[in-house]
Amino acid sequence: MPGIFGAALRGLGMLGKGKKVSKTISSVKPNVPKTNLEKAKSKLAIAKQKTKASKAKLNKTLFDIEQKSKGRE
């Protein structure tokens, strides 16, 4: 019997509460570069990040090759 009453109470609790929707996402302004300088800065930042990713990928490949040559795979 306690299981039935517990389920009923949980059901009633769900009916009374409304869902809260966060306003955080709607209040964030998009970062859209307007001037040529801002566009160039944005492209530079993207290029830097791509370079970092490529370097990390290369380092991992070199590490894997080194470990394989040592027989530690």
CHARMM-style PDB file with segment names, atoms N, HN, CA, C and O in Angstrom:
ATOM      1  N   MET     1       0.795  -1.211   0.000  1.00  0.00      PROA
ATOM      2  CA  MET     1       0.000   0.000   0.000  1.00  0.00      PROA
ATOM      3  C   MET     1       0.841   1.282   0.000  1.00  0.00      PROA
ATOM      4  O   MET     1       0.467   2.252  -0.660  1.00  0.00      PROA
ATOM      5  N   PRO     2       1.976   1.310   0.730  1.00  0.00      PROA
ATOM      6  CA  PRO     2       2.722   2.578   0.747  1.00  0.00      PROA
ATOM      7  C   PRO     2       3.202   2.983  -0.650  1.00  0.00      PROA
ATOM      8  O   PRO     2       3.357   4.172  -0.929  1.00  0.00      PROA
ATOM      9  N   GLY     3       3.435   2.019  -1.515  1.00  0.00      PROA
ATOM     10  HN  GLY     3       3.310   1.053  -1.289  1.00  0.00      PROA
ATOM     11  CA  GLY     3       3.892   2.338  -2.863  1.00  0.00      PROA
ATOM     12  C   GLY     3       2.845   3.111  -3.652  1.00  0.00      PROA
ATOM     13  O   GLY     3       3.181   3.999  -4.436  1.00  0.00      PROA
ATOM     14  N   ILE     4       1.578   2.773  -3.447  1.00  0.00      PROA
ATOM     15  HN  ILE     4       1.304   2.052  -2.811  1.00  0.00      PROA
ATOM     16  CA  ILE     4       0.496   3.439  -4.176  1.00  0.00      PROA
ATOM     17  C   ILE     4       0.366   4.888  -3.722  1.00  0.00      PROA
ATOM     18  O   ILE     4       0.206   5.790  -4.543  1.00  0.00      PROA
ATOM     19  N   PHE     5       0.436   5.106  -2.411  1.00  0.00      PROA
ATOM     20  HN  PHE     5       0.566   4.373  -1.743  1.00  0.00      PROA
ATOM     21  CA  PHE     5       0.301   6.468  -1.892  1.00  0.00      PROA
ATOM     22  C   PHE     5       1.493   7.326  -2.307  1.00  0.00      PROA
ATOM     23  O   PHE     5       1.339   8.506  -2.621  1.00  0.00      PROA
ATOM     24  N   GLY     6       2.682   6.724  -2.304  1.00  0.00      PROA
ATOM     25  HN  GLY     6       2.807   5.766  -2.048  1.00  0.00      PROA
ATOM     26  CA  GLY     6       3.877   7.471  -2.710  1.00  0.00      PROA
ATOM     27  C   GLY     6       3.786   7.906  -4.164  1.00  0.00      PROA
ATOM     28  O   GLY     6       4.156   9.027  -4.514  1.00  0.00      PROA
ATOM     29  N   ALA     7       3.284   6.999  -5.013  1.00  0.00      PROA
ATOM     30  HN  ALA     7       2.983   6.089  -4.729  1.00  0.00      PROA
ATOM     31  CA  ALA     7       3.140   7.330  -6.433  1.00  0.00      PROA
ATOM     32  C   ALA     7       2.104   8.426  -6.617  1.00  0.00      PROA
ATOM     33  O   ALA     7       2.277   9.320  -7.445  1.00  0.00      PROA
ATOM     34  N   ALA     8       1.022   8.354  -5.840  1.00  0.00      PROA
ATOM     35  HN  ALA     8       0.881   7.628  -5.167  1.00  0.00      PROA
ATOM     36  CA  ALA     8      -0.024   9.372  -5.948  1.00  0.00      PROA
ATOM     37  C   ALA     8       0.508  10.733  -5.517  1.00  0.00      PROA
ATOM     38  O   ALA     8       0.210  11.745  -6.150  1.00  0.00      PROA
ATOM     39  N   LEU     9       1.290  10.762  -4.448  1.00  0.00      PROA
ATOM     40  HN  LEU     9       1.533   9.939  -3.934  1.00  0.00      PROA
ATOM     41  CA  LEU     9       1.842  12.036  -3.986  1.00  0.00      PROA
ATOM     42  C   LEU     9       2.823  12.615  -5.005  1.00  0.00      PROA
ATOM     43  O   LEU     9       2.835  13.823  -5.244  1.00  0.00      PROA
ATOM     44  N   ARG    10       3.637  11.760  -5.597  1.00  0.00      PROA
ATOM     45  HN  ARG    10       3.628  10.779  -5.403  1.00  0.00      PROA
ATOM     46  CA  ARG    10       4.578  12.248  -6.614  1.00  0.00      PROA
ATOM     47  C   ARG    10       3.814  12.806  -7.811  1.00  0.00      PROA
ATOM     48  O   ARG    10       4.206  13.826  -8.377  1.00  0.00      PROA
ATOM     49  N   GLY    11       2.743  12.152  -8.192  1.00  0.00      PROA
ATOM     50  HN  GLY    11       2.425  11.323  -7.733  1.00  0.00      PROA
ATOM     51  CA  GLY    11       1.927  12.619  -9.312  1.00  0.00      PROA
ATOM     52  C   GLY    11       1.306  13.970  -9.028  1.00  0.00      PROA
ATOM     53  O   GLY    11       1.283  14.838  -9.901  1.00  0.00      PROA
ATOM     54  N   LEU    12       0.798  14.164  -7.809  1.00  0.00      PROA
ATOM     55  HN  LEU    12       0.816  13.460  -7.100  1.00  0.00      PROA
ATOM     56  CA  LEU    12       0.204  15.447  -7.446  1.00  0.00      PROA
ATOM     57  C   LEU    12       1.263  16.539  -7.399  1.00  0.00      PROA
ATOM     58  O   LEU    12       1.004  17.677  -7.790  1.00  0.00      PROA
ATOM     59  N   GLY    13       2.439  16.199  -6.928  1.00  0.00      PROA
ATOM     60  HN  GLY    13       2.650  15.274  -6.610  1.00  0.00      PROA
ATOM     61  CA  GLY    13       3.517  17.178  -6.868  1.00  0.00      PROA
ATOM     62  C   GLY    13       3.908  17.656  -8.255  1.00  0.00      PROA
ATOM     63  O   GLY    13       4.270  18.819  -8.434  1.00  0.00      PROA
ATOM     64  N   MET    14       3.840  16.778  -9.226  1.00  0.00      PROA
ATOM     65  HN  MET    14       3.546  15.833  -9.080  1.00  0.00      PROA
ATOM     66  CA  MET    14       4.213  17.142 -10.589  1.00  0.00      PROA
ATOM     67  C   MET    14       3.168  18.060 -11.226  1.00  0.00      PROA
ATOM     68  O   MET    14       3.502  18.885 -12.076  1.00  0.00      PROA
ATOM     69  N   LEU    15       1.920  17.919 -10.822  1.00  0.00      PROA
ATOM     70  HN  LEU    15       1.648  17.248 -10.132  1.00  0.00      PROA
ATOM     71  CA  LEU    15       0.864  18.739 -11.411  1.00  0.00      PROA
ATOM     72  C   LEU    15       0.956  20.191 -10.965  1.00  0.00      PROA
ATOM     73  O   LEU    15       0.643  21.094 -11.741  1.00  0.00      PROA
ATOM     74  N   GLY    16       1.378  20.429  -9.736  1.00  0.00      PROA
ATOM     75  HN  GLY    16       1.633  19.695  -9.106  1.00  0.00      PROA
ATOM     76  CA  GLY    16       1.381  21.769  -9.171  1.00  0.00      PROA
ATOM     77  C   GLY    16       2.518  22.648  -9.649  1.00  0.00      PROA
ATOM     78  O   GLY    16       2.407  23.872  -9.594  1.00  0.00      PROA
ATOM     79  N   LYS    17       3.605  22.061 -10.115  1.00  0.00      PROA
ATOM     80  HN  LYS    17       3.695  21.066 -10.159  1.00  0.00      PROA
ATOM     81  CA  LYS    17       4.777  22.854 -10.449  1.00  0.00      PROA
ATOM     82  C   LYS    17       4.858  23.090 -11.956  1.00  0.00      PROA
ATOM     83  O   LYS    17       4.650  22.180 -12.759  1.00  0.00      PROA
ATOM     84  N   GLY    18       5.164  24.326 -12.314  1.00  0.00      PROA
ATOM     85  HN  GLY    18       5.333  25.065 -11.662  1.00  0.00      PROA
ATOM     86  CA  GLY    18       5.404  24.636 -13.721  1.00  0.00      PROA
ATOM     87  C   GLY    18       6.898  24.575 -13.987  1.00  0.00      PROA
ATOM     88  O   GLY    18       7.701  24.749 -13.070  1.00  0.00      PROA
ATOM     89  N   LYS    19       7.267  24.333 -15.211  1.00  0.00      PROA
ATOM     90  HN  LYS    19       6.615  24.192 -15.955  1.00  0.00      PROA
ATOM     91  CA  LYS    19       8.681  24.243 -15.544  1.00  0.00      PROA
ATOM     92  C   LYS    19       9.273  25.637 -15.689  1.00  0.00      PROA
ATOM     93  O   LYS    19       8.672  26.508 -16.319  1.00  0.00      PROA
ATOM     94  N   LYS    20      10.443  25.850 -15.109  1.00  0.00      PROA
ATOM     95  HN  LYS    20      10.931  25.142 -14.597  1.00  0.00      PROA
ATOM     96  CA  LYS    20      11.128  27.129 -15.260  1.00  0.00      PROA
ATOM     97  C   LYS    20      12.006  27.066 -16.501  1.00  0.00      PROA
ATOM     98  O   LYS    20      12.701  26.079 -16.739  1.00  0.00      PROA
ATOM     99  N   VAL    21      11.964  28.119 -17.275  1.00  0.00      PROA
ATOM    100  HN  VAL    21      11.400  28.922 -17.082  1.00  0.00      PROA
ATOM    101  CA  VAL    21      12.810  28.203 -18.457  1.00  0.00      PROA
ATOM    102  C   VAL    21      13.828  29.301 -18.205  1.00  0.00      PROA
ATOM    103  O   VAL    21      13.473  30.432 -17.873  1.00  0.00      PROA
ATOM    104  N   SER    22      15.085  28.958 -18.366  1.00  0.00      PROA
ATOM    105  HN  SER    22      15.373  28.039 -18.636  1.00  0.00      PROA
ATOM    106  CA  SER    22      16.156  29.912 -18.126  1.00  0.00      PROA
ATOM    107  C   SER    22      16.177  30.987 -19.207  1.00  0.00      PROA
ATOM    108  O   SER    22      15.954  30.694 -20.382  1.00  0.00      PROA
ATOM    109  N   LYS    23      16.441  32.214 -18.816  1.00  0.00      PROA
ATOM    110  HN  LYS    23      16.622  32.452 -17.861  1.00  0.00      PROA
ATOM    111  CA  LYS    23      16.528  33.326 -19.758  1.00  0.00      PROA
ATOM    112  C   LYS    23      17.968  33.569 -20.188  1.00  0.00      PROA
ATOM    113  O   LYS    23      18.228  34.497 -20.953  1.00  0.00      PROA
ATOM    114  N   THR    24      18.900  32.766 -19.721  1.00  0.00      PROA
ATOM    115  HN  THR    24      18.688  32.012 -19.099  1.00  0.00      PROA
ATOM    116  CA  THR    24      20.311  32.984 -19.980  1.00  0.00      PROA
ATOM    117  C   THR    24      20.634  32.940 -21.465  1.00  0.00      PROA
ATOM    118  O   THR    24      21.334  33.819 -21.969  1.00  0.00      PROA
ATOM    119  N   ILE    25      20.145  31.949 -22.159  1.00  0.00      PROA
ATOM    120  HN  ILE    25      19.577  31.236 -21.750  1.00  0.00      PROA
ATOM    121  CA  ILE    25      20.502  31.780 -23.562  1.00  0.00      PROA
ATOM    122  C   ILE    25      19.932  32.915 -24.412  1.00  0.00      PROA
ATOM    123  O   ILE    25      20.594  33.380 -25.340  1.00  0.00      PROA
ATOM    124  N   SER    26      18.744  33.354 -24.116  1.00  0.00      PROA
ATOM    125  HN  SER    26      18.207  32.976 -23.363  1.00  0.00      PROA
ATOM    126  CA  SER    26      18.133  34.407 -24.927  1.00  0.00      PROA
ATOM    127  C   SER    26      18.778  35.760 -24.684  1.00  0.00      PROA
ATOM    128  O   SER    26      18.606  36.674 -25.490  1.00  0.00      PROA
ATOM    129  N   SER    27      19.525  35.911 -23.580  1.00  0.00      PROA
ATOM    130  HN  SER    27      19.665  35.169 -22.925  1.00  0.00      PROA
ATOM    131  CA  SER    27      20.115  37.209 -23.288  1.00  0.00      PROA
ATOM    132  C   SER    27      21.546  37.333 -23.803  1.00  0.00      PROA
ATOM    133  O   SER    27      22.137  38.407 -23.693  1.00  0.00      PROA
ATOM    134  N   VAL    28      22.116  36.272 -24.360  1.00  0.00      PROA
ATOM    135  HN  VAL    28      21.636  35.400 -24.450  1.00  0.00      PROA
ATOM    136  CA  VAL    28      23.483  36.309 -24.858  1.00  0.00      PROA
ATOM    137  C   VAL    28      23.481  36.860 -26.282  1.00  0.00      PROA
ATOM    138  O   VAL    28      22.774  36.357 -27.155  1.00  0.00      PROA
ATOM    139  N   LYS    29      24.278  37.897 -26.499  1.00  0.00      PROA
ATOM    140  HN  LYS    29      24.852  38.306 -25.789  1.00  0.00      PROA
ATOM    141  CA  LYS    29      24.356  38.506 -27.826  1.00  0.00      PROA
ATOM    142  C   LYS    29      25.356  37.739 -28.685  1.00  0.00      PROA
ATOM    143  O   LYS    29      26.404  37.335 -28.181  1.00  0.00      PROA
ATOM    144  N   PRO    30      25.066  37.530 -29.953  1.00  0.00      PROA
ATOM    145  CA  PRO    30      26.010  36.842 -30.830  1.00  0.00      PROA
ATOM    146  C   PRO    30      27.198  37.744 -31.140  1.00  0.00      PROA
ATOM    147  O   PRO    30      27.063  38.964 -31.231  1.00  0.00      PROA
ATOM    148  N   ASN    31      28.357  37.126 -31.299  1.00  0.00      PROA
ATOM    149  HN  ASN    31      28.466  36.135 -31.225  1.00  0.00      PROA
ATOM    150  CA  ASN    31      29.562  37.869 -31.611  1.00  0.00      PROA
ATOM    151  C   ASN    31      29.747  37.880 -33.123  1.00  0.00      PROA
ATOM    152  O   ASN    31      30.391  36.994 -33.684  1.00  0.00      PROA
ATOM    153  N   VAL    32      29.180  38.885 -33.775  1.00  0.00      PROA
ATOM    154  HN  VAL    32      28.656  39.605 -33.319  1.00  0.00      PROA
ATOM    155  CA  VAL    32      29.267  38.984 -35.226  1.00  0.00      PROA
ATOM    156  C   VAL    32      30.182  40.160 -35.557  1.00  0.00      PROA
ATOM    157  O   VAL    32      29.850  41.309 -35.266  1.00  0.00      PROA
ATOM    158  N   PRO    33      31.341  39.872 -36.169  1.00  0.00      PROA
ATOM    159  CA  PRO    33      32.255  40.962 -36.512  1.00  0.00      PROA
ATOM    160  C   PRO    33      31.665  41.839 -37.622  1.00  0.00      PROA
ATOM    161  O   PRO    33      31.163  41.331 -38.624  1.00  0.00      PROA
ATOM    162  N   LYS    34      31.732  43.160 -37.431  1.00  0.00      PROA
ATOM    163  HN  LYS    34      32.140  43.573 -36.617  1.00  0.00      PROA
ATOM    164  CA  LYS    34      31.138  44.086 -38.396  1.00  0.00      PROA
ATOM    165  C   LYS    34      32.197  44.778 -39.237  1.00  0.00      PROA
ATOM    166  O   LYS    34      32.033  44.922 -40.449  1.00  0.00      PROA
ATOM    167  N   THR    35      33.283  45.207 -38.603  1.00  0.00      PROA
ATOM    168  HN  THR    35      33.416  45.090 -37.619  1.00  0.00      PROA
ATOM    169  CA  THR    35      34.314  45.923 -39.356  1.00  0.00      PROA
ATOM    170  C   THR    35      35.322  44.933 -39.929  1.00  0.00      PROA
ATOM    171  O   THR    35      35.373  43.767 -39.538  1.00  0.00      PROA
ATOM    172  N   ASN    36      36.116  45.431 -40.865  1.00  0.00      PROA
ATOM    173  HN  ASN    36      36.074  46.378 -41.183  1.00  0.00      PROA
ATOM    174  CA  ASN    36      37.135  44.571 -41.474  1.00  0.00      PROA
ATOM    175  C   ASN    36      38.163  44.136 -40.448  1.00  0.00      PROA
ATOM    176  O   ASN    36      38.654  43.009 -40.505  1.00  0.00      PROA
ATOM    177  N   LEU    37      38.497  45.020 -39.503  1.00  0.00      PROA
ATOM    178  HN  LEU    37      38.098  45.935 -39.457  1.00  0.00      PROA
ATOM    179  CA  LEU    37      39.464  44.682 -38.462  1.00  0.00      PROA
ATOM    180  C   LEU    37      38.927  43.560 -37.575  1.00  0.00      PROA
ATOM    181  O   LEU    37      39.654  42.618 -37.260  1.00  0.00      PROA
ATOM    182  N   GLU    38      37.662  43.656 -37.173  1.00  0.00      PROA
ATOM    183  HN  GLU    38      37.072  44.421 -37.430  1.00  0.00      PROA
ATOM    184  CA  GLU    38      37.054  42.611 -36.340  1.00  0.00      PROA
ATOM    185  C   GLU    38      36.995  41.282 -37.091  1.00  0.00      PROA
ATOM    186  O   GLU    38      37.211  40.221 -36.506  1.00  0.00      PROA
ATOM    187  N   LYS    39      36.701  41.348 -38.399  1.00  0.00      PROA
ATOM    188  HN  LYS    39      36.525  42.211 -38.874  1.00  0.00      PROA
ATOM    189  CA  LYS    39      36.651  40.122 -39.208  1.00  0.00      PROA
ATOM    190  C   LYS    39      38.031  39.482 -39.293  1.00  0.00      PROA
ATOM    191  O   LYS    39      38.158  38.261 -39.203  1.00  0.00      PROA
ATOM    192  N   ALA    40      39.062  40.304 -39.466  1.00  0.00      PROA
ATOM    193  HN  ALA    40      38.959  41.296 -39.538  1.00  0.00      PROA
ATOM    194  CA  ALA    40      40.425  39.791 -39.553  1.00  0.00      PROA
ATOM    195  C   ALA    40      40.854  39.164 -38.230  1.00  0.00      PROA
ATOM    196  O   ALA    40      41.495  38.113 -38.220  1.00  0.00      PROA
ATOM    197  N   LYS    41      40.497  39.814 -37.095  1.00  0.00      PROA
ATOM    198  HN  LYS    41      39.976  40.668 -37.104  1.00  0.00      PROA
ATOM    199  CA  LYS    41      40.823  39.265 -35.771  1.00  0.00      PROA
ATOM    200  C   LYS    41      40.142  37.917 -35.570  1.00  0.00      PROA
ATOM    201  O   LYS    41      40.739  36.984 -35.034  1.00  0.00      PROA
ATOM    202  N   SER    42      38.888  37.824 -36.005  1.00  0.00      PROA
ATOM    203  HN  SER    42      38.403  38.582 -36.441  1.00  0.00      PROA
ATOM    204  CA  SER    42      38.142  36.580 -35.865  1.00  0.00      PROA
ATOM    205  C   SER    42      38.786  35.470 -36.679  1.00  0.00      PROA
ATOM    206  O   SER    42      38.950  34.350 -36.193  1.00  0.00      PROA
ATOM    207  N   LYS    43      39.151  35.781 -37.920  1.00  0.00      PROA
ATOM    208  HN  LYS    43      39.017  36.690 -38.314  1.00  0.00      PROA
ATOM    209  CA  LYS    43      39.790  34.776 -38.780  1.00  0.00      PROA
ATOM    210  C   LYS    43      41.136  34.353 -38.214  1.00  0.00      PROA
ATOM    211  O   LYS    43      41.514  33.185 -38.303  1.00  0.00      PROA
ATOM    212  N   LEU    44      41.863  35.311 -37.627  1.00  0.00      PROA
ATOM    213  HN  LEU    44      41.556  36.260 -37.555  1.00  0.00      PROA
ATOM    214  CA  LEU    44      43.154  34.992 -37.016  1.00  0.00      PROA
ATOM    215  C   LEU    44      42.977  34.053 -35.832  1.00  0.00      PROA
ATOM    216  O   LEU    44      43.737  33.096 -35.679  1.00  0.00      PROA
ATOM    217  N   ALA    45      41.983  34.318 -34.996  1.00  0.00      PROA
ATOM    218  HN  ALA    45      41.366  35.095 -35.120  1.00  0.00      PROA
ATOM    219  CA  ALA    45      41.722  33.463 -33.833  1.00  0.00      PROA
ATOM    220  C   ALA    45      41.354  32.053 -34.275  1.00  0.00      PROA
ATOM    221  O   ALA    45      41.792  31.074 -33.670  1.00  0.00      PROA
ATOM    222  N   ILE    46      40.557  31.950 -35.319  1.00  0.00      PROA
ATOM    223  HN  ILE    46      40.201  32.745 -35.810  1.00  0.00      PROA
ATOM    224  CA  ILE    46      40.168  30.631 -35.837  1.00  0.00      PROA
ATOM    225  C   ILE    46      41.384  29.899 -36.390  1.00  0.00      PROA
ATOM    226  O   ILE    46      41.547  28.701 -36.163  1.00  0.00      PROA
ATOM    227  N   ALA    47      42.237  30.620 -37.115  1.00  0.00      PROA
ATOM    228  HN  ALA    47      42.104  31.594 -37.299  1.00  0.00      PROA
ATOM    229  CA  ALA    47      43.438  30.007 -37.689  1.00  0.00      PROA
ATOM    230  C   ALA    47      44.385  29.534 -36.588  1.00  0.00      PROA
ATOM    231  O   ALA    47      44.989  28.468 -36.703  1.00  0.00      PROA
ATOM    232  N   LYS    48      44.515  30.328 -35.515  1.00  0.00      PROA
ATOM    233  HN  LYS    48      44.024  31.194 -35.421  1.00  0.00      PROA
ATOM    234  CA  LYS    48      45.367  29.924 -34.382  1.00  0.00      PROA
ATOM    235  C   LYS    48      44.864  28.631 -33.769  1.00  0.00      PROA
ATOM    236  O   LYS    48      45.649  27.733 -33.465  1.00  0.00      PROA
ATOM    237  N   GLN    49      43.546  28.536 -33.586  1.00  0.00      PROA
ATOM    238  HN  GLN    49      42.908  29.265 -33.833  1.00  0.00      PROA
ATOM    239  CA  GLN    49      42.973  27.347 -32.971  1.00  0.00      PROA
ATOM    240  C   GLN    49      43.165  26.127 -33.859  1.00  0.00      PROA
ATOM    241  O   GLN    49      43.450  25.036 -33.364  1.00  0.00      PROA
ATOM    242  N   LYS    50      43.010  26.304 -35.165  1.00  0.00      PROA
ATOM    243  HN  LYS    50      42.778  27.190 -35.566  1.00  0.00      PROA
ATOM    244  CA  LYS    50      43.213  25.189 -36.092  1.00  0.00      PROA
ATOM    245  C   LYS    50      44.666  24.737 -36.066  1.00  0.00      PROA
ATOM    246  O   LYS    50      44.952  23.543 -36.157  1.00  0.00      PROA
ATOM    247  N   THR    51      45.589  25.699 -35.941  1.00  0.00      PROA
ATOM    248  HN  THR    51      45.357  26.669 -35.867  1.00  0.00      PROA
ATOM    249  CA  THR    51      47.010  25.368 -35.879  1.00  0.00      PROA
ATOM    250  C   THR    51      47.316  24.575 -34.618  1.00  0.00      PROA
ATOM    251  O   THR    51      48.066  23.599 -34.653  1.00  0.00      PROA
ATOM    252  N   LYS    52      46.726  25.005 -33.500  1.00  0.00      PROA
ATOM    253  HN  LYS    52      46.117  25.797 -33.472  1.00  0.00      PROA
ATOM    254  CA  LYS    52      46.929  24.273 -32.234  1.00  0.00      PROA
ATOM    255  C   LYS    52      46.430  22.843 -32.351  1.00  0.00      PROA
ATOM    256  O   LYS    52      47.090  21.908 -31.897  1.00  0.00      PROA
ATOM    257  N   ALA    53      45.265  22.677 -32.960  1.00  0.00      PROA
ATOM    258  HN  ALA    53      44.729  23.437 -33.329  1.00  0.00      PROA
ATOM    259  CA  ALA    53      44.688  21.339 -33.109  1.00  0.00      PROA
ATOM    260  C   ALA    53      45.565  20.468 -34.004  1.00  0.00      PROA
ATOM    261  O   ALA    53      45.782  19.291 -33.715  1.00  0.00      PROA
ATOM    262  N   SER    54      46.063  21.050 -35.085  1.00  0.00      PROA
ATOM    263  HN  SER    54      45.887  22.006 -35.320  1.00  0.00      PROA
ATOM    264  CA  SER    54      46.930  20.294 -35.992  1.00  0.00      PROA
ATOM    265  C   SER    54      48.220  19.882 -35.297  1.00  0.00      PROA
ATOM    266  O   SER    54      48.699  18.763 -35.480  1.00  0.00      PROA
ATOM    267  N   LYS    55      48.776  20.779 -34.508  1.00  0.00      PROA
ATOM    268  HN  LYS    55      48.387  21.688 -34.359  1.00  0.00      PROA
ATOM    269  CA  LYS    55      50.015  20.475 -33.790  1.00  0.00      PROA
ATOM    270  C   LYS    55      49.793  19.348 -32.783  1.00  0.00      PROA
ATOM    271  O   LYS    55      50.629  18.454 -32.653  1.00  0.00      PROA
ATOM    272  N   ALA    56      48.667  19.393 -32.074  1.00  0.00      PROA
ATOM    273  HN  ALA    56      47.988  20.120 -32.180  1.00  0.00      PROA
ATOM    274  CA  ALA    56      48.359  18.347 -31.097  1.00  0.00      PROA
ATOM    275  C   ALA    56      48.191  16.995 -31.790  1.00  0.00      PROA
ATOM    276  O   ALA    56      48.646  15.969 -31.284  1.00  0.00      PROA
ATOM    277  N   LYS    57      47.539  17.004 -32.941  1.00  0.00      PROA
ATOM    278  HN  LYS    57      47.169  17.838 -33.351  1.00  0.00      PROA
ATOM    279  CA  LYS    57      47.324  15.770 -33.688  1.00  0.00      PROA
ATOM    280  C   LYS    57      48.657  15.195 -34.172  1.00  0.00      PROA
ATOM    281  O   LYS    57      48.882  13.986 -34.107  1.00  0.00      PROA
ATOM    282  N   LEU    58      49.536  16.076 -34.656  1.00  0.00      PROA
ATOM    283  HN  LEU    58      49.354  17.057 -34.708  1.00  0.00      PROA
ATOM    284  CA  LEU    58      50.854  15.646 -35.109  1.00  0.00      PROA
ATOM    285  C   LEU    58      51.669  15.082 -33.958  1.00  0.00      PROA
ATOM    286  O   LEU    58      52.319  14.048 -34.106  1.00  0.00      PROA
ATOM    287  N   ASN    59      51.641  15.756 -32.805  1.00  0.00      PROA
ATOM    288  HN  ASN    59      51.113  16.597 -32.684  1.00  0.00      PROA
ATOM    289  CA  ASN    59      52.380  15.274 -31.637  1.00  0.00      PROA
ATOM    290  C   ASN    59      51.892  13.895 -31.200  1.00  0.00      PROA
ATOM    291  O   ASN    59      52.696  13.046 -30.815  1.00  0.00      PROA
ATOM    292  N   LYS    60      50.588  13.672 -31.258  1.00  0.00      PROA
ATOM    293  HN  LYS    60      49.935  14.362 -31.571  1.00  0.00      PROA
ATOM    294  CA  LYS    60      50.049  12.370 -30.876  1.00  0.00      PROA
ATOM    295  C   LYS    60      50.514  11.297 -31.855  1.00  0.00      PROA
ATOM    296  O   LYS    60      50.875  10.191 -31.453  1.00  0.00      PROA
ATOM    297  N   THR    61      50.502  11.632 -33.136  1.00  0.00      PROA
ATOM    298  HN  THR    61      50.209  12.530 -33.463  1.00  0.00      PROA
ATOM    299  CA  THR    61      50.955  10.675 -34.148  1.00  0.00      PROA
ATOM    300  C   THR    61      52.424  10.331 -33.930  1.00  0.00      PROA
ATOM    301  O   THR    61      52.800   9.159 -33.977  1.00  0.00      PROA
ATOM    302  N   LEU    62      53.259  11.346 -33.692  1.00  0.00      PROA
ATOM    303  HN  LEU    62      52.953  12.298 -33.654  1.00  0.00      PROA
ATOM    304  CA  LEU    62      54.677  11.112 -33.443  1.00  0.00      PROA
ATOM    305  C   LEU    62      54.883  10.250 -32.196  1.00  0.00      PROA
ATOM    306  O   LEU    62      55.734   9.360 -32.183  1.00  0.00      PROA
ATOM    307  N   PHE    63      54.104  10.518 -31.159  1.00  0.00      PROA
ATOM    308  HN  PHE    63      53.413  11.241 -31.170  1.00  0.00      PROA
ATOM    309  CA  PHE    63      54.186   9.743 -29.924  1.00  0.00      PROA
ATOM    310  C   PHE    63      53.810   8.288 -30.178  1.00  0.00      PROA
ATOM    311  O   PHE    63      54.481   7.373 -29.702  1.00  0.00      PROA
ATOM    312  N   ASP    64      52.733   8.082 -30.930  1.00  0.00      PROA
ATOM    313  HN  ASP    64      52.188   8.826 -31.316  1.00  0.00      PROA
ATOM    314  CA  ASP    64      52.293   6.714 -31.237  1.00  0.00      PROA
ATOM    315  C   ASP    64      53.354   5.958 -32.025  1.00  0.00      PROA
ATOM    316  O   ASP    64      53.610   4.783 -31.762  1.00  0.00      PROA
ATOM    317  N   ILE    65      53.972   6.633 -32.992  1.00  0.00      PROA
ATOM    318  HN  ILE    65      53.764   7.587 -33.206  1.00  0.00      PROA
ATOM    319  CA  ILE    65      55.025   5.993 -33.792  1.00  0.00      PROA
ATOM    320  C   ILE    65      56.212   5.633 -32.908  1.00  0.00      PROA
ATOM    321  O   ILE    65      56.782   4.548 -33.019  1.00  0.00      PROA
ATOM    322  N   GLU    66      56.571   6.561 -32.031  1.00  0.00      PROA
ATOM    323  HN  GLU    66      56.108   7.442 -31.941  1.00  0.00      PROA
ATOM    324  CA  GLU    66      57.700   6.320 -31.123  1.00  0.00      PROA
ATOM    325  C   GLU    66      57.410   5.133 -30.205  1.00  0.00      PROA
ATOM    326  O   GLU    66      58.284   4.290 -29.999  1.00  0.00      PROA
ATOM    327  N   GLN    67      56.213   5.054 -29.657  1.00  0.00      PROA
ATOM    328  HN  GLN    67      55.504   5.738 -29.824  1.00  0.00      PROA
ATOM    329  CA  GLN    67      55.851   3.964 -28.748  1.00  0.00      PROA
ATOM    330  C   GLN    67      55.814   2.638 -29.512  1.00  0.00      PROA
ATOM    331  O   GLN    67      56.228   1.604 -28.988  1.00  0.00      PROA
ATOM    332  N   LYS    68      55.320   2.671 -30.740  1.00  0.00      PROA
ATOM    333  HN  LYS    68      54.983   3.511 -31.166  1.00  0.00      PROA
ATOM    334  CA  LYS    68      55.256   1.443 -31.523  1.00  0.00      PROA
ATOM    335  C   LYS    68      56.651   0.926 -31.847  1.00  0.00      PROA
ATOM    336  O   LYS    68      56.888  -0.282 -31.855  1.00  0.00      PROA
ATOM    337  N   SER    69      57.578   1.856 -32.117  1.00  0.00      PROA
ATOM    338  HN  SER    69      57.385   2.837 -32.111  1.00  0.00      PROA
ATOM    339  CA  SER    69      58.947   1.428 -32.438  1.00  0.00      PROA
ATOM    340  C   SER    69      59.648   0.845 -31.213  1.00  0.00      PROA
ATOM    341  O   SER    69      60.564   0.034 -31.348  1.00  0.00      PROA
ATOM    342  N   LYS    70      59.219   1.255 -30.020  1.00  0.00      PROA
ATOM    343  HN  LYS    70      58.475   1.914 -29.910  1.00  0.00      PROA
ATOM    344  CA  LYS    70      59.785   0.712 -28.788  1.00  0.00      PROA
ATOM    345  C   LYS    70      59.078  -0.566 -28.370  1.00  0.00      PROA
ATOM    346  O   LYS    70      59.490  -1.216 -27.410  1.00  0.00      PROA
ATOM    347  N   GLY    71      58.025  -0.931 -29.075  1.00  0.00      PROA
ATOM    348  HN  GLY    71      57.690  -0.403 -29.855  1.00  0.00      PROA
ATOM    349  CA  GLY    71      57.278  -2.143 -28.761  1.00  0.00      PROA
ATOM    350  C   GLY    71      56.354  -1.990 -27.564  1.00  0.00      PROA
ATOM    351  O   GLY    71      56.106  -2.955 -26.842  1.00  0.00      PROA
ATOM    352  N   ARG    72      55.851  -0.799 -27.352  1.00  0.00      PROA
ATOM    353  HN  ARG    72      56.052  -0.015 -27.938  1.00  0.00      PROA
ATOM    354  CA  ARG    72      54.971  -0.538 -26.193  1.00  0.00      PROA
ATOM    355  C   ARG    72      53.529  -0.300 -26.618  1.00  0.00      PROA
ATOM    356  O   ARG    72      52.792   0.436 -25.962  1.00  0.00      PROA
ATOM    357  N   GLU    73      53.149  -0.903 -27.677  1.00  0.00      PROA
ATOM    358  HN  GLU    73      53.747  -1.501 -28.210  1.00  0.00      PROA
ATOM    359  CA  GLU    73      51.777  -0.671 -28.125  1.00  0.00      PROA
ATOM    360  C   GLU    73      50.786  -1.495 -27.368  1.00  0.00      PROA
ATOM    361  OT1 GLU    73      49.586  -1.412 -27.629  1.00  0.00      PROA
TER     362      GLU     73
END
